Amino acid sequence: MTVTASSGSTRVAPQRYDTLPLSSVRQAEQEDRFPDGSELSNLINFFQSGQRRVEAARRISDNAEFIVAKAANRIFSGGTPLSYLDAPLSPPPSDDATPLAADQAAFRRSVETYAGATSTRGNVLTRLLEGAGGDADVRVVLPTGFAPISVGVYGTARMKKSIRDLAWFLRYVGYALVAGDPSILAVNTRGLRDVLEKACSLAATNVALQEMRAAAAGLFKGESETRQLVIQYFNVLIAELAVPTPSARQRLGSPVNQGLQLPATYALAARGKALRFVMKPAMSGAQKAQVVRAAYRQVFERDIVKGYSQEVCPVEATQVRQGQISMREFIRALGRSKEYQKQFYGRFSNSRAVELAFRHFLGRGISSREEFTFYFDIVSDQGLPGLVDCLVNSMEYARNFGEETVPYLRDLGEEAQESAGWGSNRKLFRFSAPFEGAPQYVTLYAAYRQPLPDQHPYGGSNDPLGLTYGAIFPSATAKVSTRPAPFSYDTRRILIGNGMTQPGQMDSAQFRKASPRRVGPKVVRLQQIATGGSSIPRRGGQPSIRGTESSTQAVINAVYVQILGNTGYAGERNKVEEIKLENGDISLREFIRQVARSEAFRRRYWSGLYITKAIEVMHRRILGRPTFGRWEIDAYFDTAARQGFYGVVDALINSREYNESFGEDTVPYERFITPADRTARKVPALNRPFNAAAYPDLNRVKRPEVMPPQSLRTVGDITPRNLPDRPTVVRGGWSAKIAGGETLAAPATTLENPSIRRSPEPTRRWRPAGVSPFWSTPGGTGFAASRPSPTAPVIGVWSKAVSTNLATVTATEPGAAMAKALRPGQPQGFARRQSIGRAVRVGRTANEAQVQEAIEAAYKQLLNRVPFAAERLGDTESQFRNTQLNAAEFVAQLAGSELFQQRLNRMAPLRAASAAYLALLGRAAQPQEVSQFLSTRSSQGQQAAIRQLLDSMEYAEAFGQDTIPYLRGLATAKGIPLVTVNRTASLYSGNAGLTPSPRSAI
């Protein structure tokens, strides 16, 4: 039942369970009144007992294994039943204990539980008679024909299912305790009797539930009210299992669509939730007035008398109260009234008036186009009175409502509905339906007649299974329609060859063996060579097929791009299978199978998608084409239901089409696409229509004659020469440092060819002069003393400027470059000190901005990034905002999270130790600290090693309880050697990099 504030008619929706507050206010909502005293008392008792019911559910949850073990030991023999319950590894009770597997831990608990319960008992007979004792209200009564089930004969698979089902039953009781209503037990367990009789034993299930009831009641010996509540819900569970499976409810009254069936669970969930207002002669005046108001709410979608002070058809209302006319005639009078004509007929088109009339008088939407056409002709010929008479006089009205019942909305929970009109029914049953003037059903059934591929079940103008990641509909490529279309089981999609050579008829041998043309997709094959294998015993003397190095690497990358969509991120590539492929131990087809079965492929194309879309994506990736239609998807859907994800992958790779299209040595490629794919991939700017008026005159005219140049052009104008009259760039040069009045003299020698420019080549040597060494040329042949000064010393040297480009640099001593390269420089991290943020402190009185800044700083410090929304620790952040956690406790929770643990697990041991110290203590680790961290990590686990850092005295002194850790190792500190400071600087990669860098060696 869905509660709406529409003040309209009752409505049934497929809600599978109920709660006490909802059931308490439902009748008041349906009668458009405030809750009375008894309903308010139920709500008060529910909220007052909330803590007690929640505590009872928590206690049952904490002792679930004990309760299930006690029930399983009663009905199974010859083994440890609880060992078949799926459970994770149990944590060791102490540091020295060994972790127990699920079956070992279950065996220990099972033995302890059994021994504790039967320490004073003896043999199997005493176990069967154990139910004779105990409290009378929870005494176990053994039904006729009960016998313990042998674990060895029963089988592992059936044992797992049985133990799982017992845990489910107990979980349903916990749900009912919290909801305060046992409807979830009735809805989910009624009908299981036939299943249990065929699968195992109904008598054994009854005994197990009785034993669970006794065990659960024993948890509340001092709380009588809670104990009785738990026993009550177990009694409902046991009673519902004894009820035979109800048959499906068949739809009545529709002459167009017969035989539609409603599952029994939906009919059971809807039973008693929607009130039926029936006019009886023996009713009191107040009750009859209430039924009349319900008729107003159904026809006018509101209590028009109460809300608008309009009493419609007062004479007929009096007559129906006095029994002079039936409720059926009163409904007819309301439909023919001028108020109804004004509100639901005059304001709308005939199409919309027919839709609203179906809602008001038959309580449903239109089933088919033929039905709509029939009643549309009636309203066009006879008007509103004829339409109302035809609906009220119909056989469907008589079967569902008769002469005394007020019509009600017949939604999915009330009777079977056609899947084609679900969307339109949802809109028609809304409170806003009278305010929507556009007809829904006529456009819906008109859209059914449009041809494919413009229509599909999810909307018009899109491919039925078009793959736009993140949504069903492509955006900005097509006009989206919300109405469905008949893409039936036998409908086949239209596929376009992606550069294939004569594909032929679809799903034929020629279609499967079609090869791409030159303009088609690139085909990548594994080029293999045979090598001897007699020296390898495990091959039995058979030759090994090894791929060439270049071919194998190209094929591996092509496989990742086709199957995963990219070359694979770090940690996603199958290194072991790559080595096997390179060594020839597995074929390319088997390598593709392993990549498709990998966790990376499953996370991308299976876990986050609904099953139909997942099958379509996998079909495109592995077979290189979309599916033909629903019939092909249904086959893989059945495989997925029976064998799961790996079964679908194996079915695709083992198919005949894969074998004929790709074989053992070819990487799959995209062979076919849909029209929607082609439309989405077209560039709109290149599809302009031809407009002749937009172009200049296209008539041929005489080409204009251009005068050629009159000057003579030689090869010298094209190829530059090193001639004196042509300026050229001289790279490098000679310069002189002149002092003491000396001037340049004429060169001593004359060049043989004056047209060639070249730099002088003096005889030079390296001579240190004082503290500044320089290049010098002895003899001073390039200078002439013009006016020597007897008092000033003559100082002048040559210096050589060497250039590799247009710029020049001063010459250096031979070997100086190597000495400079070997000279230790400043660590790179010191240059990034300005990127280090300030210390973030958060107190008890911090505002929201400061808390958010601290959270972001903690994420960046420990993870080197801000996580995605799905990765954030929402509960921990809320506790931090509510001051339930201080900064140190928040950092400890983040350090113990899966995000930080995975980050360290992906690193090498030395790099992980350095990353832990940089993240939690803000500095690099010393060698002895790295050794201690790795030793603790190997003996006690990574959590213990991290806990030692958080509990250390250095963390308390550096950050305390209110400071988020930050990189503090670039500054000297007491007790920290300078080597650690330099090492921190070398590992720090700046605010935009990863610390420590993944490229540098540790």
Buried (B, 14 or more C-beta within 10 A) or exposed (E): BBBBEBBBBBBBBBBBBBBBBBBBBBBBBBBBBEBEEEBBEBBEEBEEBEEBBEBBBEBBEEBBBBBBBBBBBBBBBEBBBBBBBEBEEBEEEEEEEEEBBBBBBBBBBBBEBBEEBBEEEEEEEEBBEBBEEEEEEBEBEBEEEBEBBEBEEBEEEBBBBBBEBBBEBBBBBBBBBBBBBBBBBBBBBBBBBEEBEEBBBBBBBBBBBBBBBBBBBBBBEEBEEBBEBBBEBBBBBBBBBEBEEEEBBEBEBBEEBEEBEBBBBBBBBBBEBBBEBBBEEEBEEEBBBBBBBBBBBBBBBBBBBBEEEEEBBEEBBEBBBEEEBBBBBBBBBBBBBEBBBEBBBEEBEBBBBBBBBBBBBBBBBBBBBEBBBBBBEBBEEEBBEBBBBBBBEBEBBEEBBEEBBBBBBBBBBBBBBBEBBEBBBBBBBBEEBBEBEEBBBBEBBEBBEEEBBBBBBBBBBBBBBBBBEEEBBBEEBBEBBEBBBBBEEEBBBBBEBBBBBEBBEBEEEEBBEBEBEEEBBEEBBBEBEEEEBEEEEEBEEEBBBBBBEEBBEBBBBBBBBBBBBEEBEEEBBBEEBBEBBBBBBBBBBBBBBBBBBBEBBBEBBBEEBEBBBBBBBBBBBBBBBBBBBBEBBBEBBEBBEEEEBEBBBBBBBEBEBBEEBBEEBBBBBBBBBBBBBEBBEEEEEEEEEEEEEEEEEEEEEEEEEEEEEEEEEEEEEEEEEEEEEEEEEEBEEBEBEBEBEBEEEEEEEEEEEEEEEEEEEBEBEEEEEEEEEBBBBEEBBBBEEEEEEEEEEBEBBBBBBEEEEEEBEEBEEEEEEEEEEEEEEEBBBBEBEEBBEEBBBBEEEBEEEBBEBBBEBBBBBBBBEEEEEEBBBEEBBEBBBEEEBBBBBBBBBBBBBEBBBEBBEEBEBBBBBBBBBBBBBBBBBBEEBBEBBBEBBEEEEBEEBBBBBBEBEBBEEBBEEBBBBBBBBBEEBEEBEEEBBBBBBBBBBBEEBEBBBEEEEB
